[in-house]
């Protein structure tokens, strides 16, 4: 198994969005040291069960006498809610928990297998593929807990011919069928050769190979929105990963394994540092999306461990824990909903269906959470020591395949995620992406405030992202308003774990209009964004300020800043105007994203440029206004109370480094650390003293009068 320490580093490895060539190997980023103090999460396997049991105990309130799970809003059985509940209860019973729920699980299995036996026409909402993917596994969980004749009955029902269950659909639904049919073959419910023939035909002739092998980074292309949906990507890739993990032995098994492992490695970088999977596309910003990432990471942790790569295994395990931690904020405690999860990532009344697609409902998507959490628990067999996840280390900037049209950059756990092309046609009466930067996230910080996504409103076409704004015919236009005219082009100038320099150039691809360039300097503390324009002098930058996610946030807009937080002593997002242009809230332009109501704040340019510092602040960090007052932009970077950037070097409060052969940490004009050769290096600091060092090549570091021999990418203590 190839070792992916982290991915995407050198600018020469970042290909243009329109390119369709597949790089021969994954780019490597091999640094280990983090910019901020790091601690393992130590989330136990039992905590997965706690979450599963909470949803199950909520769900039994909505199970009818026949065993069917009834959606609390639709007031009927919906899609796969019943078999997913059966699987989750079976997992609890298998784990020695919740024995009082055995009867509920058995009745759900009776109902689901009865529907299965009658074929897709009798399965709620014709979701036969989903029943096929979960019921064989559920059967095994109950084997030692119910009478033998019950197992025989269920097995007999699960022999229903595939043709009565699987539609002709070729998006991610087909991967459910592939996964389920292999599980049936393993259990002797269908013939092995017939199952392999179906899977091979689906892979080679049913578009499944093209959807993932043809992608630049082996992400799964669902083809249900344009750009491609990151949320549904995890479904197709996850099912194919489950197929090979369960031992699929057909002729294409090696190619499938290689593609899904490479794609899952890619997603280590797309995960935000708080554990969320990326936004964009159909069903984005749903809670179950993060659980899909968790499941894939837990599977890959075990695979890496079995291959003897405990460093990679520890990264995957910690990434899975980040995903699990991220969904905790959406678990409900209020009666009678306690134990269940909001469907989308907000606290609005679910009856308002904020951010939903038609298939989004309370029962089925709580079912998806408990089902995939159960699979994650079953996958997690080994206690693997955690390692920092790549999203917490940083040092990369990359463009996804042009069909996804998204880009990501990360320095020291400070991440931006942007769309360089977005929807121009509605799917389910909704635009699922928005042109511009849609997410700012930081390690150890509540990235909901970022905001975590932008929005383009379906009725008016008005949009909101962090991006340029300008006047046309006397009206202000935001970049997210005009994806039918504008696109962005991403470029990378420098990438290091503590410092990334990249840019997005926006220009019309049809019609006329001004063009813009946004230069981003990412550091572990925040992002300095410099915006220039050609063709207009009347422009600025839109700051998306999260105001209300079902409950009001604490927002403040001043002459040179805008801030939002969930309350006193909580994390805060601060947009700080470094240039002197006016800052004006567009109070009549509120738009509701999936995360909540966003207020566009217009920060005007002066003297042909706008400079904004995006500052995700924790309670222990300096106040936003003090940071703004201290920040001075220089020809090669900036100086502030948080940290400084000079060319390819960064100096902060807990880390310093970059590329060079010396660094002056205290600003006295004399280097405090030197190296025998020019290299990329990372220093960890504690109380202004260097406590650890790492370099990208063999060299000698000279620190505090000591000479320390360094091997490439080998963190070394200086104590």
Buried (B, 14 or more C-beta within 10 A) or exposed (E): BEBBBBBBBBBEBBBEBEEEEBEEEBBBBBBBBBBBEBEEBEBEBEBBBEBBBBBBBBBBEBBEEEBBBBBBBBEEBBBBBBBBBBBBBBBBBBBEBBEEBBEBBBBBBBBBBBBBBEBBEEBBBBBBBBBBBBBBBBBBBBBEBBEEEBBEBBBEBBEBEBEBBBEEEBBBBBBBBBBBBBBBBBBEBBEBEBBBEBBBEBBBEBBBBBBBBBBBBBBBBBBBBBBBBBBBBBBBBBBBBBBBBBEBEBEBBEBBBBBBBBBBBBBBBBBBBBBBBBBBBBBBBBBBBBBBBBBBBBBBBBBBBEEEBBEBBBBBBBBBBBBBBBBEBBBBEEEEBEBBBBBBBBBBEBEEBBBBBEBBBBBBBBBBBBBBBBBBBBBBEEEBEBBBBBBBBBBBBBBBBBBBBBBBBBBBBBBBBBBBBBBBEEBBEBBBBBBBBBBBBBBBBBBBBBBBBBBBBEEEBBBBBBBBBBBEEEEBBBBBBBBBBBBBBBBBBBBBBBBBBBBBBBBBEEEEBBBBBBBBBBBBBBBBBBBBBEEBEEBBBBBBBBBBBBEEBEBEBEEBBBBBBBEEEBBBBBBBBBBEBEBBBBEEBBBBBBBBBBBBBBBBBBEEBBBBBBBBBEEEBBEBBEBBBEBEBEEEBBBBBBBBBBBBBBBBBBBBBBBBBEBBBEEEEEBBBBBBEEBBBBBBBEEEBBBBBBBBBEBEBBBEEEEBEBEEBEBBEBE
